[in-house]
Amino acid sequence: MLKRYRVRDYDFKLVLMLIALTVIGILAITSANESFKDKQILGTIMGVFLMIVISLFDYSFFLQFYWIIYLVNIALLAMVQIFGDSANNAQRWLTIAGIKFQPSETAKILLILFFAQYIMVHREKFNTFRNLTTMVLLLLPPLLLIYKQPDLSTSIMICVIFCCVVFVGGLDRRIIIGILAVVIPLAVIFLNIVLQPDQKLIKDYQQTRILAWLHPDDYINTEGYQQDNSKTAIGSGQLWGKGLNNNEISSVKNGNFISEPQTDFIFAIVGEELGFVGGCIVISLICFIAIECLLVARKAKDVAGTVICVGMAALVGVQGFINIAVATGLMPNTGIPLPFVSYGLTSLVSLYIGMGFVLNVGLQCVRKYS
């Protein structure tokens, strides 16, 4: 379970990038709302500690309990529906032993681990209709429980992660072409339906967000308010930004024109106070972290290790892209955190735990080739 590794084989490059991105996040959160700084620092310390500990244990040992991981995930998500705490018309938080956390965030990591081992166990019959159907059926319970919170953005993110891990698991390209031939038309039909006045597929506020993105002038003082101010903030930062914790009256942040800037719209704070350069640094770090995960995936000792790394690369890369796309107006407002930057202890600690597994995959592949 616990193996001996050489210090020089440890992926310090990945660790430094993770810590650098988190530090930028702490600085931006402090500027947005200083009252959240101490909790984010505590989450960082806890996350880094767990990442290091997990990275020293053989990931194959944890994956032996993949059905327990799956059932624990379902149990936590089900408990949210029964005992969960509500806020802002959503029931997403759970309190156990005085600890309040968001199971939908931990679900991303738990599902990556579960499917990593599931694909490993069933790799010889992976492309059979029965196996692929079973995988979809296994995805549905956690997906529906998260969707009912309601949390459409996390549901979409989990679908993206699932598609990535299934693809890297060895999905036949003929099946991929067939799926795309069905999914793309269905997606167009779905979008047309949800834009109708009497639709029942998504919540009214979710529909309004899509409409505000498509017709911003009609929602400039309502749903489009957040994104318009976010774009104004990012543009006003120009090249070098206005500086952290500045007192400029013209600051969008200082004028409280963005609600909860420390979470979903943290990139607006980065853009306004650290400018184009700061924004590019954040985007580069997210890209480099995702690429590093993919590089580790290529050298993994088994399919399970590859799936873990690709799943984490998708989580950081795609979720980071969606968050920044929302902040810059390229996508409708989805309410999804920027990995390692946005405030949120559950998200931060979960991501570090996931990266702990990536680090161990890297150490295992070094052992394989050394």
N, C-alpha and C positions, 0 to 999 in steps of 0.2 A: 504493500500500500504506500508506505513512505520510502522513497528511494534516495540514493545519494547522487547528487549532481555536482558538476563543476561550475564554479561561480562564473567563469568566462563564457559558459554556454548559455547563461541567462540573457534573455532579450531585453537588455537595459534600454535599448533604443525605443522600444515600444512603451516601456514604463515611463521614460522621460517625456515622451509625447503625451501620454495620458495625464501625467501630473501637470505639464505645461498648460494643456487645455483646461484642466480643472482650475488651475490658479487664475487663468484669465476669467473663467466663470465666476470665481469668488470675488474678483475685483469688480466685475460688472454687476454682480448681485449686491455687493456692498454699496455701490453707487446708486443702484435702483432703489434699494430699501435696506438700510444698514441693519435692521432688526433681524434679518435672515442670515447674516454673515456667520455668526457663531455656530448655528446649526449646520450650515454647509461645510464649514471647516471640520466639525465633528464627523459629519458624513464622509468627508474625504479621508480622514484618519482611519475611520472604521473600514471604509472601502479598500484602501491601500493595504491595510493589515490583512483583511480577508483574502485579497488578491494574492498576496505573497504566500500566505499559509496554503491556500488551495493550489497554487502553482507548484508546490513541493510534493503534492500527493498525486499518485498515478490516477489520471482521469478515468482509466478503465475500471478502477475499483468503484468509483461513484456510479458509473453507468450500469453496473450490474443490477442496481436497484431502480432501473428505469421505470418499471411499472409503479413502484412506490412513489417516484417523482411525479408521474402522471396523476396518480390518485390524490396526492397531496395538493397538486395544482388545482384539480377539480374541486376538492374540498374547500380550499381557500376562496375560490371564486364563488362557490355556492353559498358560503357563509356571508359573503358580501351582500347577496340578495336577501338574506334573512336578518343578519345582525349588523349590516354595514352602516357607516355614518354617511349622512347626506350633506351636500354643500353645492350651491349653484346649480340646483335642479339635477344633480347627479349623485348616485350612490356608488362610490368607488373605493371608500376607505374602510379598513377593518382595524379594530383595536383588540389585541391579544396580549395579556399580561402587562397592560399599561403602555404597550408599544403600538403606535398608530402607523400603518403602512398601506400601500396601494398594491393589492395582489395582481392587478393587471400588468404592472411593471415587472414583478417577479415572474409572471407567466411567460414572458418572452424568453427568459433564460431557461426556465424549466422545460419549455416545449422544445427548445433547441437541443437540450441534453437528452430528452426523451426520444426525439426522432433520430438523433445521432446513433443511439444504440439500436433503436427499432430498425433503421435502415441497415445497420451492420448485421443484425441477426437475420434479416430477410433479404440480403443482397442477392442471393442466388435466384430468387423468384420475384425480384423487385418489380419487373415490368409486367407482371401478370395482372389481369383485370381485378382479380380478387384482392391482391395485395394493395394496389393503388386505391381501390374502393375502401378497403379497411383503413388506410391512412387518412383518407378524407373524412370518414366517419369518426375517427379518433380526434380529428381536428375540430369537428363541429361543436362538441360540448363546451370546451373552453372559449371557442369563438363566439358562440351564442350568449354565454354567460357574460362575457365582456361587452358584447353589443347591447345587451339589455341594461347596462348600468346607467345611462347609455354612454358608450365610448366608441364611436365610429372610427376615429382616427387610429386608435390602438388595434381595433379589429382589422383595419386595412393593413396596418404594419405587420400583424401576425400572419396575414395571408401572404404578404410579400416574403417574409422570412420562410414560410412553408414552401412557397414556390422555389426559392433559392436552394433550400436544403434538398428538396426532391430532385431538382435539376442536377445538383452536384452528386446526388446519391446514385446517379446512373440512369436517369430517365431517357428512354429511347426517343430520338429526335422525331420519329414518325408520330409518336404519341404527342410530342410537344406541338407539332404542326396541327394535328387534329384538335388539340385542346384550344389552341389559338384561334382556329377556324370557328370554334363555337363561342369562346369567351368574348372575343372582340365584338361581334354583333350583339351579344347579350349585354355587354357593357354600354353600347350605344343605346340600346332599347331601355336599359335601366336609367340612364341619364335623362332620356326623354320623358320617362314616366315620372321621375322624382321632380321634374320641373313643372309638372301639371298642378293646378291649384288644389285638387282634391286627393292627391296621392297619399298613401298610407305606409309607404316603404321606409321612409325616414322621418325623424321628428321635424316639426315645423321650423324650429330654429336652425336645424341643419340645412333645410331647404333654403331658408333665408340667406344663410352664409354663401351658398352657391350662387343664388340670384344676385347678391351684393357683389360678388366677384365678377359675374358676367355683365352686370349693369351698375357699375359703381356710382354713377351720377344719381341714380334713383334712391340710393341708400347712404348718401354721403354723411348724414347726421345720425344714422342708426347702426346697422351691421357693418357698413363700410368704414365707419369712424376709426376703428382700431388700425386697420391696414393702411389707411390714408396717412394717419399720424406716424405709423411705423416707417413708411417710405419717406415721409418728410424728415424724420429724425435721422435716418441713414444718409439721406442726401445732404443734410445740413452739416454732417461731420466732415465732408470733403476729404482731403487727403490724409491728414494727421489727426482729425477729430478735435473736439473741444476740451479734451482732458477729463480724466476721471474725477468725480465729485466736484465738478465745476459749479459755479453759482450764476451762470449766464441766464438772464431773464428770458432770452430767446430759445432756451433749451426746451425741447418737447418733453423731456423727462421731468425737468424742474416744474413745468407747468401742469404736471399730472394729466397729460393728454393720452397716456397709454395706461390702462388699468392692468394690474398684476404684471408689471414689466419684468419682474425677476423670473418669470416662468416661460410662457409660450413666446413672448416677444423680447426675450433677452438679447437677440441679435440686433434689435433696434438700439439698445443701449450700447452695444459694442460698436455699431456703426456711427452713432452720434458722438461718442466720447473717445473712441480709438480710431475713428475714421476708416477710410478705404484700406489703409495698411493693416489696421487691426482686424477688419473684416476678412481680409485676404489671409492673415495668419490663422484665424479660426478655421476658415474653409480648408486651408492647406493641411492643418493638423488633422482634421476629420478625414480628409482624403488619404493622408499618409498612414493614419491608424488603420483605416479599412484596407489599404493596399498591403500593409504589413501583415494583417490577419490572413489575407489571401496568399501571401508568400509563404507563411507558415503552413497554410492548408496544403500547398503543393508538395510539401515534404513530410506530411503527417505519416505516421507508421501504419494507419488503417483508415477505413472509410469513416468511422466514427469521429476521429480527430479532424478529418477534412471537413465533415459536416459542421462540427462545432465552430471551427474557424470561419467558414463561409457564412454560417448563421450570424456570428458576431460582426463580421464585415458588413453584411446586409443591414443589421440592426443599426450600427453606427453610421454607415454611409447613407443609406436610404432615409433613415429617420432624420439625419442631419440635413440632407437635401430638402426634405419636406418642410422642416421647420424654417429654414432660411428662405425657401420659396414662398411660404406664407408671409413671412416678415417683409419680403420685397414685392409682394403682390402677384407672384407668378402662379400661385395656387389659392383656392378658397381657404378661409380660416378653418383650420382643423383642430387646433388645440393640442399640439404634440410637443414634448420638450426637446430642446437641443442637447444631444448627448454630452455629458460631462460639463456642460456649461449652465443649463437652466437649473434653477433652484428645485430641489426635491430629493429628499434623502433616499427614498425607496428606489427611484430611478438611478441615482448615483451609485449606491451600494450594489444594486443588482448588476449594473454595467461592469463595475470592478470585479465582482464575482465571476461574471462571464469571461472577462479578460484574464482572470486567474487560470481558467481552464485553457485558454489560448496559449498562455505562457507555458503551461505544462505540456501541451501538445508539442510546442517548440522544443522543450527539453527532451521529450521522448523521441522526436525525430533526430535530434543530435545523437542520442544514444544509439539509434538505429544505424546511422551512417558512420559513426566513429569507431 
